[in-house]
Amino acid sequence: MHGNSYFLEYILVRTDLDTLLMPMLETLYNAPRRTPNHIYMVLIVLLILSQDSSFNASIHKLMLPNVPWYQERRLHQTSLGSLMIIILVRTVKYNLSKLRDIYLHTNCLATLSNMAPNVNRLSAYASQQLVSLFDMLSRKYNKLAELKNDKMNIADAVARGNNFLEDPLMELHIYTDFLRLVLEILNAILTYALPRNPEVVYAIMHRQEVLLPFRNHPRFSELLENIFTVRIHPRIFQFWTL
């Protein structure tokens, strides 16, 4: 795909993208039983595909009757695009708790960012997962922010083997970037695909307490202001500044 543009074009024009994507998404779903290299290769393929806007639009048109290997809940008549977002978010959460690999985080969020402008009829569950991703990353950010100026706690944490705290200031900057990326993803959906994604707005409204503490943060204030001042066609509902 990277070295042969004709092969990439062949994939992108196919109408049965689920044939290619479903095994890869199942691989990510079963990440604990896969090697890191296997996970990275799948994520690189998804990242390359997500750079094409027609791919991003097509995956939301393809509906899946069910996803038998997904165990957390029943996914019935879910679009391939919604499933891909669910699995990418799940992969970030798994990485945060187990692998703690910055590169993996970056690839997942970059793919989600590429997909965002073309999101169409995102399911309620996928929308909730996007907001919950911000919540989870914000918890890690808050923990690092608390430890930043506490040298004794940092030394103690490092001594206990919490390697993600070896350079807390750098980690804090990294998680600030991650949080901004998630806000940019939400903002892109609301900017380019708002009428087609009411569930995203419902999810934001339902969990707005997760976003509010960051409203005055210099890196996030502009994006959050856009999110909180979105106005939707009056026939549906309105989302006003809080």
N, C-alpha and C positions, 0 to 999 in steps of 0.2 A: 504493500500500500504506500509506503514511504518512497520507494524507489521506482515504482511503476505506475505512472498516472493513468494508463489505460485500464489497469486492473482496478484502481480506485474508482474510475468512472463506471466501470462495469458493475461494481457493487452498488454505487449510488443510484443507478437507474433501475435497479431491481425493485419489484413490488412486494417481494416476500422477505423483507428485512428481518422478520422474526426468526427465519431459518438461521441467520448468522448471529443475531444478537442474543437470542434466548440462552444458548449454551454458555455464552460469555457472561451474561448476567447471573446465571446459575453458578458459575465458577466464583464470581465475586460474593454471591450469597453464602457459599461454602468456603469462604476465605480461611477459616481456621484449619481447614484440611488441605490447603493449597500452599505451595512455596511462595515466598515473596516475589521471586522472579516471574512466576506464573501470573500473579496478581498484577504486577507492573506491566507485563505484556498486554494483558486484556485492557488495562486502563489506557495504554498508549494507543491501541487500536480505536477505542471509543473516543479518545481525544482527537485523533485524526479525522474520524467520521464527523464529529460534531462541528468541525470547521466549515462544513458545507450546510448552507441554510436550507437547501431542499431536503437534505437528510433530516434536519431538525424538524421540519414541517411534516415530513412523511411519517415519522414514527408516532406522531400524535393522531394520525388518521387510521392507524392499524389497531384494531381492537382485539384484545385477547379474551376468549370466553372464560378462562380461568388460568391460574398459575399454580399447578399442583405442588411444586417444590417449595413454595413460599408458605411457611408455617405460622408466622406471627398472627396472621388474620386471613380471612378468605378474600381473595382478590377476584371479583366477578366483573366481567366486561370493563376491564381496565385497559387503557391505551398502552401501547408499547412505550411511548414517551413517558407516561406517568410511572410505569414500572422502572424504567431506566433511572429516573430521578430518585425513586424510593431506594433502589439498590445502591446508587452512588452515595446518597446520604448515609445509608446503613454502613457502607464501607468506610466513610470518614469516621463514624462513631466507633466502629471496630478498631480502626487504626489509632484513634485517640486513647482507647483503653488498653490496647495490646501492643501494637507494633511501634507506635509513636514515631512514625516516619514522616518527616516534613514533605519529602518529595511526593509521597502518596497523597497527602492532603492537597498539595498544590495541583496535582493532576485531576483529582476528583472535582475540585472547585473550578478549575479552568474549563472542564467539560460542561459543568452546570452553567457556567457563565456563557459559554458559546450557545447553549441550548435556549437560554432565557428569552431572547427576543421572539422566538418562534413557538413558545409554549402555547398550547391550544387545549382548552377544556381539561386542565389539570385536575385530577381527582381530588376529593376532599382529603383523603389519606396522604397523598403525595404533598399536598399543600401544607398539611400539618407537620409533615416530616421536615420540610424546609424551615419552618419557623422553629421547630424543636432543635434543628441543627444550630441555629443561632444561639438558642438557650444553652446548649451543651458547650459550645465554644466560649460563650460568655462566662460560664462557670470556671473554665480553665483560665481565662483572662483575669477574672477577679481574684483567683487564688494567686496568680503570679504577681498581680498588682499589690496585693497585701504583703507578699514576701519580698518585694523589690528592695525595700529599705530596711529589712530586718535580717541583718547578716547572721545572727545566731540561728534563726529558723532555717535560713538557706544552708548553712553549714551542717545543721542537724539533718536536713532532708537529703543532702548529698551523701552524708555518712550512711544513711539508711538505704542508699542505692537508687534514689529517685533521679535518674540521669537526665530527665528533662529539665531539671533545675540547675544544671551545671553552669549555665549562663542565663540567669533569670531575666536580665534586661533584654538580651537578644530574643529569648522566648516570648517576652511580653510584646516586643515589636512584631514578631511573627504572628502571634495570635491577634494582634490589632489588625494586621493585614488580612487575616482570615475572616475576621468579623466584618471588615469593610467589604470583602468579596461577597459574603452572603447578603449583605445589604444591597450591594450592586446588582446581585441576581434578582432579588425581590423587586428592586426599583426598575430593572429592565422589563420584568414581566408586567408591572403596572404601567410602564411608559409605552411599550410597544404592543402589548397583547391584553390590555385591561378588559375590554368588553367580553372577551372569550374566557376569562378566568375569574369568575366571581368567587370560587372556592378559595383562591389565594387571599382575597380580601377578607373573607370570613375568618380564615385562619389567623391573619394578622390581628383582626379585631378581637378574636377570642383570646389571644395570647399577647395582647399589647403591653402587659406589665413586664414582659421579657425585654421589650425594646425601650421602654420609657427611661430606664436609668442611664441610657447612653445618649439621650437626646441632646445633651449639652457638650458631649465629647467633641473636640475640634475635628477629629477624623471622620466622625459619623453624622454630625449635626445636619449637614446639607442633605444627605441621603435620607435621613429620618424625617426631615421636614417635608421632603417630597412625598414620602410614604404616608405621612400623617395628614397630608392635605390633598390627597387624591379625591377627586369627585367623580362618581360614577353616574351614568345616565339615570335621571330621576325615576324612570320606570322600574329600575332594579332597586337601588338604594343609594345612599350618599355616605361617604366616609369623610368626616370633617376633621379639622385640626382639633386635637384634644385640649 
